[in-house]
Amino acid sequence: QVQLVESGGGLVQPGGSLRLSCAASGSPFSSYYMSWYRQAPGKERELVAGISEIDGRTKYADSVKGRFTIFRDNDKNTVYLQMNNLRPQEQAVYYCLAESRKSNAVWGRGTQDTVSA
């Protein structure tokens, strides 16, 4: 089963940028649909972005379109989330999700993104 480890979270000022990484191991990375979710305190976990393992097509939450970009590097077994112009309300724990064609789902443990002046 694939294992996921997120990194790249930290403290950033409003309007700043972060790039999150999700490194996979234990299974061929290219066979998984990869997604980023986030969960703020007291709120439900929500989809931020996803990228297909078949054709590389992406999808985004309406709130992040034009500011966030998801992309993957199969050679490095890593998926990234580039976040620009961050807003304070986007402070959250960001989670990486891997979904196989067999409908298996594996979550990473999350990385904290703090947006504060």
SEPA-64180 format. One record per residue: residue number from 1; residue in one letter; x, y, z of N, C-alpha, C, O in turn. Coordinates in Angstrom, 2 decimals. Layout:
+-----+------+---------+---------+---------+---------+---------+---------+---------+---------+---------+---------+---------+---------+
| pos | code |      nu |      nv |      nw |     cau |     cav |     caw |      cu |      cv |      cw |      ou |      ov |      ow |
+-----+------+---------+---------+---------+---------+---------+---------+---------+---------+---------+---------+---------+---------+
| NUM |    A |       X |       Y |       Z |       X |       Y |       Z |       X |       Y |       Z |       X |       Y |       Z |
...
+-----+------+---------+---------+---------+---------+---------+---------+---------+---------+---------+---------+---------+---------+
This chain:
+-----+------+---------+---------+---------+---------+---------+---------+---------+---------+---------+---------+---------+---------+
| pos | code |      nu |      nv |      nw |     cau |     cav |     caw |      cu |      cv |      cw |      ou |      ov |      ow |
+-----+------+---------+---------+---------+---------+---------+---------+---------+---------+---------+---------+---------+---------+
|   1 |    Q |    0.84 |   -1.18 |    0.00 |    0.00 |    0.00 |    0.00 |    0.89 |    1.25 |    0.00 |    1.92 |    1.29 |    0.67 |
|   2 |    V |    0.47 |    2.25 |   -0.74 |    1.25 |    3.47 |   -0.85 |    1.25 |    4.22 |    0.48 |    0.25 |    4.25 |    1.20 |
|   3 |    Q |    2.39 |    4.83 |    0.79 |    2.53 |    5.68 |    1.95 |    2.76 |    7.11 |    1.49 |    3.50 |    7.34 |    0.52 |
|   4 |    L |    2.14 |    8.07 |    2.17 |    2.22 |    9.47 |    1.77 |    2.76 |   10.32 |    2.90 |    2.35 |   10.17 |    4.05 |
|   5 |    V |    3.67 |   11.22 |    2.57 |    4.23 |   12.15 |    3.54 |    4.19 |   13.55 |    2.96 |    4.83 |   13.83 |    1.95 |
|   6 |    E |    3.43 |   14.44 |    3.61 |    3.34 |   15.83 |    3.18 |    4.45 |   16.66 |    3.81 |    4.92 |   16.36 |    4.91 |
|   7 |    S |    4.85 |   17.70 |    3.11 |    5.82 |   18.64 |    3.63 |    5.64 |   19.98 |    2.93 |    4.89 |   20.09 |    1.96 |
|   8 |    G |    6.34 |   20.99 |    3.42 |    6.29 |   22.30 |    2.82 |    5.40 |   23.30 |    3.53 |    5.39 |   24.48 |    3.19 |
|   9 |    G |    4.66 |   22.84 |    4.51 |    3.84 |   23.74 |    5.28 |    4.68 |   24.62 |    6.19 |    5.84 |   24.31 |    6.47 |
|  10 |    G |    4.08 |   25.70 |    6.65 |    4.79 |   26.61 |    7.52 |    4.05 |   27.91 |    7.66 |    2.86 |   28.01 |    7.37 |
|  11 |    L |    4.77 |   28.92 |    8.11 |    4.20 |   30.24 |    8.33 |    4.40 |   31.12 |    7.11 |    5.50 |   31.22 |    6.58 |
|  12 |    V |    3.32 |   31.74 |    6.66 |    3.38 |   32.64 |    5.52 |    2.45 |   33.82 |    5.78 |    1.42 |   33.67 |    6.43 |
|  13 |    Q |    2.82 |   34.99 |    5.29 |    1.99 |   36.17 |    5.44 |    0.84 |   36.15 |    4.44 |    0.95 |   35.55 |    3.37 |
|  14 |    P |   -0.26 |   36.80 |    4.78 |   -1.34 |   36.93 |    3.79 |   -0.81 |   37.52 |    2.49 |   -0.05 |   38.49 |    2.49 |
|  15 |    G |   -1.23 |   36.93 |    1.38 |   -0.74 |   37.35 |    0.08 |    0.52 |   36.63 |   -0.35 |    0.95 |   36.78 |   -1.50 |
|  16 |    G |    1.12 |   35.87 |    0.54 |    2.32 |   35.14 |    0.23 |    2.04 |   33.80 |   -0.43 |    0.89 |   33.48 |   -0.74 |
|  17 |    S |    3.10 |   33.04 |   -0.65 |    3.00 |   31.78 |   -1.37 |    3.68 |   30.65 |   -0.62 |    4.63 |   30.86 |    0.13 |
|  18 |    L |    3.18 |   29.45 |   -0.84 |    3.78 |   28.23 |   -0.34 |    3.67 |   27.15 |   -1.40 |    2.74 |   27.16 |   -2.21 |
|  19 |    R |    4.61 |   26.24 |   -1.39 |    4.53 |   25.07 |   -2.22 |    4.56 |   23.83 |   -1.34 |    5.55 |   23.58 |   -0.65 |
|  20 |    L |    3.49 |   23.07 |   -1.36 |    3.39 |   21.85 |   -0.60 |    3.82 |   20.67 |   -1.44 |    3.60 |   20.65 |   -2.66 |
|  21 |    S |    4.43 |   19.68 |   -0.80 |    4.85 |   18.47 |   -1.47 |    4.24 |   17.26 |   -0.79 |    4.06 |   17.24 |    0.43 |
|  22 |    C |    3.94 |   16.26 |   -1.58 |    3.45 |   14.99 |   -1.07 |    4.27 |   13.89 |   -1.72 |    4.13 |   13.62 |   -2.91 |
|  23 |    A |    5.12 |   13.27 |   -0.93 |    6.01 |   12.22 |   -1.42 |    5.39 |   10.85 |   -1.14 |    4.96 |   10.57 |   -0.03 |
|  24 |    A |    5.36 |   10.02 |   -2.17 |    4.77 |    8.70 |   -2.06 |    5.84 |    7.62 |   -2.12 |    6.88 |    7.78 |   -2.76 |
|  25 |    S |    5.57 |    6.52 |   -1.44 |    6.45 |    5.37 |   -1.46 |    5.63 |    4.10 |   -1.27 |    4.50 |    4.15 |   -0.79 |
|  26 |    G |    6.21 |    2.97 |   -1.65 |    5.57 |    1.69 |   -1.41 |    4.69 |    1.17 |   -2.53 |    4.23 |    0.03 |   -2.47 |
|  27 |    S |    4.44 |    1.98 |   -3.55 |    3.58 |    1.59 |   -4.65 |    3.84 |    2.53 |   -5.83 |    4.21 |    3.68 |   -5.62 |
|  28 |    P |    3.64 |    2.07 |   -7.06 |    3.86 |    2.94 |   -8.22 |    3.01 |    4.20 |   -8.14 |    1.78 |    4.13 |   -8.11 |
|  29 |    F |    3.66 |    5.33 |   -8.11 |    2.99 |    6.59 |   -7.92 |    2.11 |    6.98 |   -9.09 |    1.05 |    7.58 |   -8.91 |
|  30 |    S |    2.52 |    6.63 |  -10.28 |    1.83 |    7.05 |  -11.49 |    0.44 |    6.44 |  -11.65 |   -0.32 |    6.87 |  -12.51 |
|  31 |    S |    0.12 |    5.44 |  -10.85 |   -1.16 |    4.75 |  -10.97 |   -2.25 |    5.35 |  -10.09 |   -3.35 |    4.80 |  -10.02 |
|  32 |    Y |   -1.97 |    6.45 |   -9.43 |   -2.91 |    7.04 |   -8.48 |   -3.39 |    8.41 |   -8.92 |   -2.63 |    9.24 |   -9.41 |
|  33 |    Y |   -4.69 |    8.61 |   -8.74 |   -5.24 |    9.95 |   -8.83 |   -4.89 |   10.66 |   -7.52 |   -5.17 |   10.14 |   -6.44 |
|  34 |    M |   -4.29 |   11.83 |   -7.62 |   -3.80 |   12.54 |   -6.44 |   -4.61 |   13.80 |   -6.19 |   -4.98 |   14.53 |   -7.12 |
|  35 |    S |   -4.88 |   14.04 |   -4.92 |   -5.66 |   15.21 |   -4.54 |   -5.07 |   15.86 |   -3.30 |   -4.37 |   15.24 |   -2.51 |
|  36 |    W |   -5.37 |   17.14 |   -3.17 |   -5.08 |   17.88 |   -1.95 |   -6.39 |   18.31 |   -1.30 |   -7.28 |   18.84 |   -1.96 |
|  37 |    Y |   -6.49 |   18.07 |   -0.02 |   -7.60 |   18.52 |    0.80 |   -7.06 |   19.40 |    1.92 |   -5.86 |   19.38 |    2.21 |
|  38 |    R |   -7.94 |   20.15 |    2.54 |   -7.55 |   20.92 |    3.70 |   -8.67 |   20.92 |    4.73 |   -9.84 |   20.77 |    4.39 |
|  39 |    Q |   -8.27 |   21.10 |    5.97 |   -9.24 |   21.13 |    7.06 |   -8.80 |   22.16 |    8.09 |   -7.74 |   22.04 |    8.70 |
|  40 |    A |   -9.64 |   23.16 |    8.27 |   -9.41 |   24.18 |    9.28 |  -10.13 |   23.77 |   10.57 |  -11.07 |   22.99 |   10.52 |
|  41 |    P |   -9.69 |   24.28 |   11.71 |  -10.34 |   23.94 |   12.98 |  -11.83 |   24.23 |   12.95 |  -12.25 |   25.33 |   12.57 |
|  42 |    G |  -12.63 |   23.26 |   13.35 |  -14.07 |   23.43 |   13.39 |  -14.77 |   23.33 |   12.06 |  -15.98 |   23.52 |   11.99 |
|  43 |    K |  -14.04 |   23.03 |   11.00 |  -14.63 |   22.93 |    9.68 |  -14.42 |   21.55 |    9.08 |  -13.53 |   20.80 |    9.51 |
|  44 |    E |  -15.24 |   21.21 |    8.09 |  -15.11 |   19.93 |    7.42 |  -13.93 |   19.95 |    6.45 |  -13.55 |   21.00 |    5.92 |
|  45 |    R |  -13.36 |   18.78 |    6.23 |  -12.30 |   18.66 |    5.25 |  -12.87 |   18.91 |    3.85 |  -13.92 |   18.37 |    3.50 |
|  46 |    E |  -12.18 |   19.72 |    3.06 |  -12.67 |   20.08 |    1.75 |  -11.63 |   19.83 |    0.67 |  -10.43 |   19.92 |    0.91 |
|  47 |    L |  -12.12 |   19.53 |   -0.51 |  -11.24 |   19.32 |   -1.65 |  -10.67 |   20.65 |   -2.12 |  -11.40 |   21.63 |   -2.29 |
|  48 |    V |   -9.37 |   20.68 |   -2.34 |   -8.70 |   21.86 |   -2.86 |   -8.38 |   21.69 |   -4.34 |   -8.68 |   22.56 |   -5.15 |
|  49 |    A |   -7.76 |   20.57 |   -4.68 |   -7.35 |   20.33 |   -6.06 |   -7.11 |   18.85 |   -6.28 |   -6.82 |   18.11 |   -5.33 |
|  50 |    G |   -7.22 |   18.41 |   -7.53 |   -6.95 |   17.04 |   -7.89 |   -6.32 |   16.96 |   -9.26 |   -6.48 |   17.86 |  -10.09 |
|  51 |    I |   -5.58 |   15.87 |   -9.51 |   -4.93 |   15.68 |  -10.80 |   -5.01 |   14.22 |  -11.20 |   -4.73 |   13.33 |  -10.40 |
|  52 |    S |   -5.39 |   13.97 |  -12.45 |   -5.57 |   12.62 |  -12.96 |   -4.25 |   11.96 |  -13.28 |   -3.30 |   12.61 |  -13.72 |
|  53 |    E |   -4.20 |   10.65 |  -13.04 |   -3.01 |    9.87 |  -13.39 |   -3.05 |    9.43 |  -14.84 |   -2.04 |    8.95 |  -15.37 |
|  54 |    I |   -4.19 |    9.58 |  -15.51 |   -4.38 |    9.15 |  -16.88 |   -3.93 |   10.21 |  -17.88 |   -3.10 |    9.94 |  -18.75 |
|  55 |    D |   -4.49 |   11.40 |  -17.76 |   -4.21 |   12.45 |  -18.73 |   -3.73 |   13.75 |  -18.12 |   -3.52 |   14.74 |  -18.83 |
|  56 |    G |   -3.54 |   13.77 |  -16.80 |   -3.04 |   14.96 |  -16.14 |   -4.06 |   16.07 |  -15.96 |   -3.70 |   17.16 |  -15.53 |
|  57 |    R |   -5.32 |   15.81 |  -16.28 |   -6.34 |   16.83 |  -16.09 |   -6.48 |   17.19 |  -14.63 |   -6.33 |   16.34 |  -13.75 |
|  58 |    T |   -6.76 |   18.45 |  -14.38 |   -6.84 |   18.96 |  -13.02 |   -8.21 |   19.51 |  -12.71 |   -8.98 |   19.85 |  -13.62 |
|  59 |    K |   -8.51 |   19.59 |  -11.44 |   -9.72 |   20.24 |  -10.98 |   -9.40 |   21.02 |   -9.71 |   -8.48 |   20.68 |   -8.97 |
|  60 |    Y |  -10.17 |   22.08 |   -9.48 |   -9.92 |   22.95 |   -8.35 |  -11.21 |   23.38 |   -7.70 |  -12.25 |   23.49 |   -8.35 |
|  61 |    A |  -11.13 |   23.62 |   -6.40 |  -12.23 |   24.27 |   -5.73 |  -12.38 |   25.68 |   -6.29 |  -11.40 |   26.33 |   -6.64 |
|  62 |    D |  -13.62 |   26.15 |   -6.38 |  -13.86 |   27.47 |   -6.94 |  -13.08 |   28.56 |   -6.22 |  -12.65 |   29.53 |   -6.83 |
|  63 |    S |  -12.91 |   28.40 |   -4.92 |  -12.27 |   29.43 |   -4.12 |  -10.78 |   29.59 |   -4.41 |  -10.20 |   30.62 |   -4.05 |
|  64 |    V |  -10.16 |   28.59 |   -5.04 |   -8.72 |   28.65 |   -5.26 |   -8.34 |   28.77 |   -6.73 |   -7.16 |   28.90 |   -7.05 |
|  65 |    K |   -9.31 |   28.73 |   -7.62 |   -9.02 |   28.82 |   -9.05 |   -8.30 |   30.13 |   -9.37 |   -8.70 |   31.20 |   -8.92 |
|  66 |    G |   -7.24 |   30.00 |  -10.15 |   -6.45 |   31.16 |  -10.52 |   -5.33 |   31.47 |   -9.56 |   -4.45 |   32.28 |   -9.88 |
|  67 |    R |   -5.34 |   30.86 |   -8.39 |   -4.31 |   31.10 |   -7.39 |   -3.49 |   29.86 |   -7.07 |   -2.29 |   29.96 |   -6.78 |
|  68 |    F |   -4.12 |   28.69 |   -7.11 |   -3.44 |   27.44 |   -6.77 |   -3.21 |   26.62 |   -8.02 |   -3.97 |   26.70 |   -8.99 |
|  69 |    T |   -2.14 |   25.83 |   -8.01 |   -1.84 |   24.92 |   -9.10 |   -1.38 |   23.58 |   -8.54 |   -0.48 |   23.53 |   -7.70 |
|  70 |    I |   -1.99 |   22.51 |   -9.01 |   -1.56 |   21.17 |   -8.65 |   -0.79 |   20.57 |   -9.82 |   -1.20 |   20.70 |  -10.97 |
|  71 |    F |    0.32 |   19.93 |   -9.53 |    1.08 |   19.25 |  -10.56 |    1.84 |   18.09 |   -9.94 |    2.03 |   18.04 |   -8.73 |
|  72 |    R |    2.27 |   17.17 |  -10.79 |    2.93 |   15.97 |  -10.29 |    4.20 |   15.68 |  -11.07 |    4.34 |   16.03 |  -12.24 |
|  73 |    D |    5.13 |   15.04 |  -10.38 |    6.37 |   14.58 |  -10.97 |    6.46 |   13.09 |  -10.67 |    6.87 |   12.70 |   -9.58 |
|  74 |    N |    6.08 |   12.28 |  -11.63 |    6.04 |   10.83 |  -11.41 |    7.43 |   10.24 |  -11.18 |    7.57 |    9.25 |  -10.46 |
|  75 |    D |    8.44 |   10.83 |  -11.78 |    9.80 |   10.34 |  -11.59 |   10.26 |   10.50 |  -10.15 |   11.06 |    9.71 |   -9.65 |
|  76 |    K |    9.75 |   11.53 |   -9.48 |   10.11 |   11.78 |   -8.09 |    9.05 |   11.27 |   -7.12 |    9.19 |   11.43 |   -5.91 |
|  77 |    N |    8.01 |   10.64 |   -7.66 |    6.91 |   10.14 |   -6.83 |    6.34 |   11.22 |   -5.91 |    6.10 |   10.99 |   -4.73 |
|  78 |    T |    6.15 |   12.39 |   -6.48 |    5.73 |   13.54 |   -5.69 |    4.66 |   14.34 |   -6.41 |    4.74 |   14.56 |   -7.62 |
|  79 |    V |    3.66 |   14.78 |   -5.66 |    2.67 |   15.70 |   -6.16 |    2.80 |   17.00 |   -5.37 |    3.10 |   16.98 |   -4.18 |
|  80 |    Y |    2.58 |   18.12 |   -6.05 |    2.79 |   19.42 |   -5.46 |    1.51 |   20.24 |   -5.50 |    0.64 |   20.03 |   -6.34 |
|  81 |    L |    1.43 |   21.18 |   -4.58 |    0.38 |   22.18 |   -4.61 |    1.05 |   23.55 |   -4.44 |    1.53 |   23.89 |   -3.36 |
|  82 |    Q |    1.06 |   24.32 |   -5.51 |    1.57 |   25.68 |   -5.47 |    0.44 |   26.61 |   -5.08 |   -0.58 |   26.68 |   -5.77 |
|  83 |    M |    0.61 |   27.31 |   -3.98 |   -0.43 |   28.18 |   -3.45 |    0.07 |   29.62 |   -3.47 |    1.06 |   29.95 |   -2.81 |
|  84 |    N |   -0.61 |   30.47 |   -4.22 |   -0.25 |   31.87 |   -4.33 |   -1.35 |   32.75 |   -3.76 |   -2.52 |   32.36 |   -3.70 |
|  85 |    N |   -0.95 |   33.93 |   -3.33 |   -1.89 |   34.91 |   -2.79 |   -2.76 |   34.29 |   -1.70 |   -3.99 |   34.35 |   -1.75 |
|  86 |    L |   -2.12 |   33.70 |   -0.72 |   -2.84 |   33.01 |    0.34 |   -3.64 |   33.97 |    1.21 |   -3.23 |   35.09 |    1.48 |
|  87 |    R |   -4.79 |   33.49 |    1.62 |   -5.70 |   34.25 |    2.47 |   -5.69 |   33.70 |    3.88 |   -5.46 |   32.51 |    4.07 |
|  88 |    P |   -5.95 |   34.54 |    4.88 |   -5.93 |   34.07 |    6.28 |   -6.88 |   32.90 |    6.52 |   -6.56 |   32.01 |    7.31 |
|  89 |    Q |   -8.02 |   32.89 |    5.87 |   -8.99 |   31.82 |    6.08 |   -8.54 |   30.49 |    5.49 |   -9.19 |   29.46 |    5.69 |
|  90 |    E |   -7.43 |   30.50 |    4.75 |   -6.89 |   29.28 |    4.19 |   -5.85 |   28.62 |    5.08 |   -5.20 |   27.66 |    4.68 |
|  91 |    Q |   -5.69 |   29.15 |    6.27 |   -4.87 |   28.49 |    7.28 |   -5.55 |   27.18 |    7.66 |   -6.71 |   27.18 |    8.07 |
|  92 |    A |   -4.84 |   26.07 |    7.51 |   -5.44 |   24.77 |    7.72 |   -4.36 |   23.70 |    7.68 |   -3.21 |   23.98 |    7.35 |
|  93 |    V |   -4.76 |   22.49 |    8.02 |   -3.91 |   21.33 |    7.78 |   -4.24 |   20.83 |    6.38 |   -5.40 |   20.58 |    6.06 |
|  94 |    Y |   -3.23 |   20.69 |    5.56 |   -3.40 |   20.24 |    4.19 |   -3.01 |   18.78 |    4.08 |   -1.93 |   18.37 |    4.51 |
|  95 |    Y |   -3.90 |   17.99 |    3.49 |   -3.73 |   16.55 |    3.38 |   -3.61 |   16.13 |    1.93 |   -4.26 |   16.68 |    1.04 |
|  96 |    C |   -2.77 |   15.14 |    1.71 |   -2.62 |   14.52 |    0.40 |   -3.41 |   13.22 |    0.37 |   -3.41 |   12.46 |    1.34 |
|  97 |    L |   -4.09 |   12.97 |   -0.74 |   -4.90 |   11.77 |   -0.91 |   -4.51 |   11.06 |   -2.19 |   -4.40 |   11.68 |   -3.25 |
|  98 |    A |   -4.30 |    9.75 |   -2.11 |   -4.03 |    8.91 |   -3.26 |   -5.18 |    7.94 |   -3.45 |   -5.58 |    7.25 |   -2.52 |
|  99 |    E |   -5.71 |    7.89 |   -4.67 |   -6.82 |    6.99 |   -5.00 |   -6.44 |    6.13 |   -6.19 |   -6.05 |    6.64 |   -7.24 |
| 100 |    S |   -6.55 |    4.83 |   -6.02 |   -6.21 |    3.89 |   -7.08 |   -7.41 |    3.60 |   -7.96 |   -8.54 |    3.96 |   -7.62 |
| 101 |    R |   -7.15 |    2.94 |   -9.09 |   -8.23 |    2.54 |   -9.99 |   -9.12 |    1.47 |   -9.36 |  -10.22 |    1.22 |   -9.85 |
| 102 |    K |   -8.65 |    0.84 |   -8.30 |   -9.43 |   -0.14 |   -7.57 |  -10.21 |    0.49 |   -6.42 |  -10.73 |   -0.21 |   -5.56 |
| 103 |    S |  -10.30 |    1.80 |   -6.43 |  -11.06 |    2.56 |   -5.44 |  -10.46 |    2.51 |   -4.04 |  -11.16 |    2.76 |   -3.05 |
| 104 |    N |   -9.18 |    2.20 |   -3.94 |   -8.49 |    2.31 |   -2.67 |   -8.12 |    3.76 |   -2.42 |   -7.80 |    4.50 |   -3.36 |
| 105 |    A |   -8.17 |    4.16 |   -1.18 |   -7.86 |    5.54 |   -0.81 |   -6.88 |    5.56 |    0.36 |   -7.10 |    4.89 |    1.36 |
| 106 |    V |   -5.82 |    6.33 |    0.22 |   -4.81 |    6.46 |    1.26 |   -4.55 |    7.93 |    1.52 |   -4.32 |    8.71 |    0.59 |
| 107 |    W |   -4.58 |    8.30 |    2.78 |   -4.34 |    9.67 |    3.20 |   -2.97 |    9.84 |    3.81 |   -2.45 |    8.93 |    4.46 |
| 108 |    G |   -2.37 |   11.00 |    3.59 |   -1.20 |   11.38 |    4.35 |   -1.62 |   11.91 |    5.71 |   -2.81 |   12.03 |    6.00 |
| 109 |    R |   -0.65 |   12.23 |    6.54 |   -0.95 |   12.69 |    7.89 |   -1.16 |   14.20 |    7.96 |   -1.63 |   14.70 |    8.99 |
| 110 |    G |   -0.84 |   14.92 |    6.92 |   -1.11 |   16.34 |    6.85 |    0.09 |   17.21 |    7.16 |    1.03 |   16.78 |    7.83 |
| 111 |    T |    0.03 |   18.44 |    6.67 |    1.05 |   19.44 |    6.96 |    0.35 |   20.76 |    7.27 |   -0.60 |   21.15 |    6.59 |
| 112 |    Q |    0.82 |   21.44 |    8.30 |    0.17 |   22.66 |    8.78 |    0.59 |   23.86 |    7.96 |    1.78 |   24.12 |    7.77 |
| 113 |    D |   -0.40 |   24.58 |    7.48 |   -0.19 |   25.82 |    6.75 |   -0.76 |   26.96 |    7.59 |   -1.97 |   27.02 |    7.83 |
| 114 |    T |    0.10 |   27.85 |    8.04 |   -0.30 |   28.97 |    8.88 |   -0.18 |   30.27 |    8.09 |    0.90 |   30.61 |    7.62 |
| 115 |    V |   -1.29 |   30.98 |    7.95 |   -1.33 |   32.24 |    7.22 |   -1.61 |   33.35 |    8.22 |   -2.73 |   33.49 |    8.70 |
| 116 |    S |   -0.59 |   34.13 |    8.52 |   -0.72 |   35.15 |    9.56 |    0.28 |   36.27 |    9.33 |    1.39 |   36.05 |    8.84 |
| 117 |    A |   -0.13 |   37.47 |    9.69 |    0.75 |   38.63 |    9.61 |    1.70 |   38.69 |   10.79 |    2.52 |   39.61 |   10.88 |
+-----+------+---------+---------+---------+---------+---------+---------+---------+---------+---------+---------+---------+---------+
